[in-house]
Amino acid sequence: MQDSQEYLDKKAYFEKIITLYGRNVVIEVLQDNNIEIHKLHLADSNKTDGAIKEILTLAQKRNIEISYHNKNALSRISKNAKQDQGVAIDIIAKSYQNAKEIRNLNTFRLIALDGIQNPQNLGMIIRSCAAGNVDGIILPKKSSAKISPLVIKASAGTLFKLPIFFCDSLEEILPTLEDVKIYLLSSHAKHTIHDITPHAKTIFVLGNESDGVSQEVEKLCNDSLSIPMNRGVESLNVAVTASLIAFMKS
């Protein structure tokens, strides 16, 4: 029983680890004492001068564990051989939670993202939700942008200010949530965001930048909502749509 609990605790710990890459990003992370760090990864081919020297100094100052790898192994860790610059870092994002945790919440207003692939859009969505009346974002691992330096830059330092609930897919998690009102955003919907009073447990589903919400996820939604448009404008950028939802009145 104890071994089982230890395994679950260890699994939960590693689920919160996000790997970032790039020399400037790693320096910024190491300079921020509010970010908990698991491990620093370096390619053994790096010259220990310039940015690498600064990274080593910062890591040693914070007593961060450093692992050295050949370039191929480092690329497997960073998952971005073209842009990792021989550096990657594992951070512990306490706000990055398994979507199963949503079941423990009594009330919530969440935005679920279905196939959002542009990292800049994801970053701006995170920023708007952190600033607005949203309790978290559901971010599937399947067919979605990953948390990356581009996302962090676009979020302008707000990435860790609200919960991001991860799951494999929305089709997996949405059916498991009880007593929840799920709305998809669609330009073809008869009702608008101004026609509803959010339920105690409400999820707004935003779809892919070009294709919208998938048919599989649409079937799991209770209703659809549109944003009223003027002057013949057909649609808005998904990040702008998220902003309008985030600042809806309770």
C-alpha positions in Angstrom: 0.0 0.0 0.0 2.8 2.4 0.9 4.7 1.4 -2.3 1.6 2.2 -4.3 1.2 5.6 -2.7 4.8 6.4 -3.3 4.4 5.4 -6.9 1.4 7.7 -7.3 3.1 10.6 -5.6 6.2 10.2 -7.8 3.9 10.0 -10.9 2.1 13.2 -9.9 5.4 14.9 -9.3 6.8 14.0 -12.8 3.5 14.9 -14.5 4.1 18.5 -13.4 7.5 18.7 -15.1 7.7 20.8 -18.2 10.8 20.9 -20.3 11.9 24.2 -21.9 14.9 24.8 -24.1 17.1 27.6 -25.5 19.9 29.5 -23.9 18.1 32.8 -23.2 15.0 31.0 -21.9 17.1 28.8 -19.5 18.9 31.9 -18.2 15.5 33.6 -17.5 14.2 30.6 -15.8 17.4 30.2 -13.6 17.2 33.9 -12.7 13.6 33.6 -11.4 13.8 32.1 -7.9 10.0 31.6 -7.9 10.3 28.8 -10.5 11.1 25.4 -9.0 13.6 23.5 -11.1 14.1 19.7 -11.3 17.1 19.4 -13.5 19.3 21.2 -16.1 20.4 19.4 -19.3 23.4 20.4 -21.3 25.0 19.0 -24.5 28.6 17.9 -23.7 29.7 19.7 -26.9 28.9 23.1 -25.6 31.8 25.5 -25.1 31.8 26.8 -21.6 31.8 30.5 -22.4 29.2 33.3 -23.0 25.7 32.1 -22.3 26.8 28.6 -21.2 29.1 30.1 -18.6 26.3 32.2 -17.2 23.9 29.2 -17.1 26.5 27.1 -15.2 27.1 30.0 -12.7 23.4 30.4 -12.1 22.7 26.7 -11.8 25.6 26.2 -9.3 24.4 29.2 -7.3 21.0 27.6 -7.0 22.4 24.1 -6.5 20.6 22.7 -9.5 21.4 19.2 -10.7 23.2 19.3 -14.1 23.1 16.4 -16.5 25.4 16.2 -19.6 24.3 14.4 -22.8 25.5 14.0 -26.4 23.6 16.2 -28.9 21.2 13.4 -30.0 20.2 12.6 -26.4 19.8 16.3 -25.6 17.5 16.7 -28.7 15.3 13.8 -27.4 14.9 15.6 -24.1 14.2 19.0 -25.7 12.1 17.6 -28.5 13.4 20.5 -30.6 16.9 19.9 -32.0 16.8 23.0 -34.3 16.2 25.4 -31.5 17.4 23.9 -28.2 21.0 25.4 -28.6 22.4 22.5 -26.6 20.4 23.5 -23.5 17.2 22.2 -21.8 15.7 22.6 -18.4 13.0 20.7 -16.5 10.8 23.0 -14.4 8.1 22.0 -11.9 4.9 23.7 -12.8 2.6 23.4 -9.8 -0.2 24.9 -11.8 0.0 22.1 -14.4 -2.5 19.6 -13.2 -4.1 16.4 -14.3 -7.6 17.2 -15.6 -9.0 14.5 -13.3 -8.6 17.0 -10.5 -11.5 19.0 -12.0 -13.8 16.5 -10.4 -12.8 17.7 -7.0 -13.9 21.3 -7.7 -17.3 22.4 -6.5 -17.7 25.3 -8.9 -15.7 26.4 -11.9 -15.6 28.3 -15.2 -13.1 26.7 -17.5 -12.0 27.2 -21.1 -11.2 23.9 -23.0 -9.1 24.0 -26.1 -9.7 21.7 -28.9 -6.8 21.5 -31.4 -5.3 24.9 -30.8 -1.9 24.5 -32.5 -0.5 28.0 -32.7 1.8 28.6 -29.7 1.2 32.4 -29.8 -2.5 31.9 -29.7 -2.1 29.5 -26.7 0.1 32.0 -24.9 -2.4 34.9 -25.4 -5.3 32.7 -24.3 -3.4 31.8 -21.1 -2.8 35.5 -20.5 -6.4 36.5 -21.0 -7.7 33.7 -18.8 -5.2 34.6 -16.0 -6.4 38.2 -16.1 -10.2 37.4 -16.4 -12.9 35.4 -14.7 -11.7 31.9 -15.6 -10.6 29.2 -13.1 -8.4 27.3 -15.5 -7.7 25.9 -19.0 -8.1 22.4 -20.2 -5.3 21.6 -22.6 -5.2 18.2 -24.3 -1.9 16.7 -25.3 -3.4 15.4 -28.5 -3.2 17.7 -31.5 -2.4 20.8 -29.4 0.4 23.3 -29.0 2.8 22.3 -26.2 4.0 24.5 -23.5 7.2 26.0 -25.1 9.3 29.1 -25.0 7.0 30.7 -27.6 4.0 30.0 -25.4 5.8 31.5 -22.4 6.8 34.6 -24.4 3.2 35.1 -25.7 1.7 34.7 -22.2 4.0 37.5 -20.9 4.8 35.8 -17.6 1.3 34.6 -16.8 1.8 30.9 -17.6 1.9 29.8 -13.9 -0.8 32.1 -12.6 -3.7 29.8 -13.2 -4.3 26.1 -13.4 -3.7 24.3 -16.7 -5.4 20.9 -16.7 -3.8 18.4 -19.0 -5.4 15.3 -20.5 -4.9 13.1 -23.6 -8.0 14.4 -25.3 -11.2 16.3 -24.5 -13.2 13.2 -25.6 -11.5 11.4 -22.7 -12.2 13.9 -19.9 -15.4 15.7 -20.7 -17.7 12.7 -20.4 -16.3 12.0 -16.9 -17.4 15.4 -15.5 -20.8 15.4 -13.7 -23.4 18.3 -13.6 -21.4 20.4 -16.0 -22.8 22.7 -18.7 -20.5 22.5 -21.8 -20.8 25.2 -24.5 -18.9 25.2 -27.8 -18.2 28.5 -29.5 -19.5 28.6 -33.0 -20.3 31.5 -35.4 -23.4 29.5 -36.5 -24.9 29.2 -33.1 -28.4 30.7 -32.5 -27.7 31.9 -29.0 -24.9 34.4 -28.1 -22.6 34.6 -25.1 -25.0 37.4 -23.8 -28.0 35.1 -23.7 -26.8 32.8 -20.9 -26.0 32.9 -17.2 -23.1 30.6 -16.6 -23.9 27.4 -14.6 -22.0 26.7 -11.4 -19.9 24.3 -13.4 -19.3 25.7 -16.9 -16.9 24.8 -19.7 -16.5 26.8 -22.9 -14.9 24.9 -25.7 -12.8 26.8 -28.3 -11.8 25.0 -31.5 -8.9 24.8 -33.9 -7.9 28.1 -35.6 -9.1 27.0 -39.0 -11.5 24.0 -38.5 -13.2 24.9 -35.3 -14.4 22.3 -32.8 -14.1 18.7 -33.9 -17.3 16.7 -34.5 -16.3 14.2 -31.7 -16.1 17.0 -29.2 -19.1 18.8 -30.5 -21.2 15.8 -29.6 -20.2 16.2 -26.0 -21.4 19.8 -25.7 -24.8 20.8 -24.4 -25.2 23.9 -26.5 -23.4 26.3 -28.8 -22.8 30.0 -28.5 -21.8 32.7 -30.9 -20.2 36.1 -30.4 -22.5 38.8 -31.9 -20.7 40.5 -34.9 -21.3 43.8 -36.7 -20.5 45.1 -40.2 -20.3 41.6 -41.8 -17.3 40.4 -39.8 -17.5 36.6 -39.8 -15.2 35.5 -37.0 -12.5 36.5 -34.5 -9.1 35.1 -33.7 -9.4 32.3 -31.1 -7.3 34.2 -28.6 -9.7 37.2 -28.9 -12.7 34.9 -28.4 -11.0 33.5 -25.3 -10.6 37.1 -24.0 -14.3 37.8 -24.4 -15.2 34.6 -22.6 -12.7 35.3 -19.8 -14.3 38.7 -19.1 -17.9 37.6 -19.2 -19.8 38.6 -16.1 -20.6 35.9 -13.6 
